[in-house]
Amino acid sequence: MAMRALLISILVALTGCDSTPEDYFSNNKIGSGTDFAVMKNGDDHVITVHGFIDDYETCKEIVVLLETKGGSYTCSALN
């Protein structure tokens, strides 16, 4: 019985690996505000920003910092 429970747990964990951060956060808000993603070149998810007093302002600060190193970054709402 314990082996069966272990195998089911592993299967459930592996099944969840196909989802993206966007999929997860669209259904799971962390905190009271909107969660954001730092996106590179519009479609490459770099960082998820959540758990701050103002996630959007924190996201913008990260974008400014990253852009000093080069590249184009934006903040995208996740939920």
N, C-alpha and C positions, 0 to 999 in steps of 0.2 A: 504494500500500500504506500509506503514512504517513497519507494522508487517511482511509482506512478505519479505521485504529487510532484516530485522533483522534475520529472519529464514534462509534465503539464506546465510547470513554472518556467522551465527553459523555453518551451514552445511559445508561451505568451510573451516572454521577454524578446525573443527573436522576431516575433510577428510585429512588435511595436517598433522595430528598427527601421521600417520602411517609411515612417512618417517624417515630415520635415518640421523644423521649429515653427514655421508658419501654420502647419496643420495643428500642432499642439496648442499654440497660443490662441488660435482662432476659437478654441473651445475652453481655454483655461486662462482666465485673467489672474495675474498675480498682483495683489494689492488692490487699492481702490481706483487707480487711474489706468489709462490705456498703456499697454506695454508696446515697446518699439523695437525695431531692428535697425542696425546700422547696415546699410547696403552699399556695396562698392559697384560702381558703374551701373547702378539701377537694378541689378538682378542677382548679385552675389551676396548672400547673407553672411555678414562678417561677425557681428556681435548682437546679442539680445540684451536689451536694456529693460530691467524691471526691478521693482523694490525700492526705488528712490522716491523722495517726496514729489519730485516733478520729473518723470521719466523722459518727457520730451526735451526739457532743458538740458538734462544730462546727456541725452543722445546728441543734441546739437553741439555740446562741448566736446564730445568724443569726435564728432565729424570734423570740427575745426582742428583738433589736434592731429587727426589722421591726414587731413589735407595738407598740413605743413610738411609731411613726408612724401607727398605726391599722390595723385589719384583723385578720383571724383567719388564722393560719398554723400549719401542722403539718409534721412530718417524716414522709416516707413512704419505706420501703425500696424500692429499685429492683431488687435481685437477692438 
